[in-house]
Amino acid sequence: MNSRTKILHASRWAGGMTLLAGMMIFLYGIISDVMPVTGIGIGAIVGAVMFFLMGMFFIATEEMIENTDKGIEITPIKPKNGLYLVKR
């Protein structure tokens, strides 16, 4: 199992557990009519979404770093007319 799948499973698990807890706290706040508890539940739900999105961001970043070409040095040269050219 590569590291991307591990990150995906970890972020999905952490996000799912936080989402479940947030939904239960939110529903408890709605049913018992306690506004601060309702706000905490909404915050936990948003936190769960952020857990999952950060996991997806880490996976996408790792994929981009793995697939980039490495070792090609690009040096800009400035000619007399003021425009930059790229010399490879």
N, C-alpha and C positions, 0 to 999 in steps of 0.2 A: 504494500500500500504506500503510494508516494505521499509526500508531505502536503500536497494540495488537497488530497482527499481527507487527510487527517484534520487539516484546518477547517474544511467544509463540515465534517462531522462534529467537530468541537464547537464551531460557531452555531451550527444548527441546533445542537443539544443545549448550549447555554442560552441561545435565543428562545428556544421552545420552552425551557423551564421558567425563564423570566417572564415570558408571555403568559404562561399558565398561571403563575403566581400573581402577575399584574391583573389578569382578568378576574381572578378570585377576589383580590383586594378591591378592585373596582366594583364588582357586583355586590360585595359586602357593604361598601360605602353607599351604593345606590339603595339597597334594600333597607339598611338601618338609618338612612338619611343623615349620614355624617359626612359633611363636605370635605374636611381635610383628608379623610381616608380615601375618598373618591379621587382627590387630586394625586395622592400617592399611587393609587392604582393606575391612573393615566400616565404618570411618570414612569412607572415600571413597564407599561406597555410600550411607550416610546423608547425606553432603554433596551427592550428586547429587539425592537426594530434596528436600533443602532448596533447592537451586538452582531446581528446578522449581516448588516451592511458593511461593517468593518471587516468581518470575515471574508465577504466577497471582495472587498478592496484588497485585502492581503493576498488572496488567490490571484486576482488580476495583476497585481504588482509583481508577484513571483513569476507569473507566466510571461509578462513583458520583459522582465530582466533575463529570463532564460532564453527567450527567442530573439534578443537583439544581437546584432553583429558586433563582435568585440575585436579590438586590435586595429581598426582602421583609424588612422590619425588624420584629422581634417584641419589644415592650417589656412586661415584666411590671409590673402595678400591684398594690399591696397595699391592699385595702380594710380597713375597721375590724374585720371579724370574723377577720382573720388569714389568710385563704385568698388564694392568688395567682390572679389572672385574667390572661389573655393578651389584650392589645389589639392588633388588627391594623390 
